[in-house]
Amino acid sequence: MLSSRESINADLTYELDQVFTEKTIQSFIKLLTLEIENEVAVEALRQRLFLRKDFNLFNLFKSVDNNQDGFITRREVFVLINTSNFYLDQVLSGAK
């Protein structure tokens, strides 16, 4: 029923600045840029981990899952970050 219904405003087109303010457009561009940068950083980390022969994702999961419930909570991630002195920028730059 809904798939055969035509749009009421099918013939209307709008320019981007008619729908969004300039501030909204710029905010969206910043958000999208940040998302792409994060994806690039995560992929670089994935590739570096894949090359390590001693890396085992299952063992990593078990070491982070402190209460062994099969889930990693925000608290467990927080504890990991605060106790390991391990930062993403160090990983990407190759520093130890």
Contacts in CASP RR format, 6 or more apart in sequence:
PFRMAT RR
TARGET T0000
AUTHOR 0000-0000-0000
METHOD contacts of the structure
MODEL  1
MLSSRESINADLTYELDQVFTEKTIQSFIKLLTLEIENEVAVEALRQRLF
LRKDFNLFNLFKSVDNNQDGFITRREVFVLINTSNFYLDQVLSGAK
16 25 0 8 1.000
17 25 0 8 1.000
20 28 0 8 1.000
41 88 0 8 1.000
41 92 0 8 1.000
44 92 0 8 1.000
45 88 0 8 1.000
45 91 0 8 1.000
45 92 0 8 1.000
48 91 0 8 1.000
49 55 0 8 1.000
61 70 0 8 1.000
61 72 0 8 1.000
62 68 0 8 1.000
64 72 0 8 1.000
64 76 0 8 1.000
64 77 0 8 1.000
64 80 0 8 1.000
65 71 0 8 1.000
65 72 0 8 1.000
65 76 0 8 1.000
66 76 0 8 1.000
66 79 0 8 1.000
67 76 0 8 1.000
80 86 0 8 1.000
90 96 0 8 1.000
END
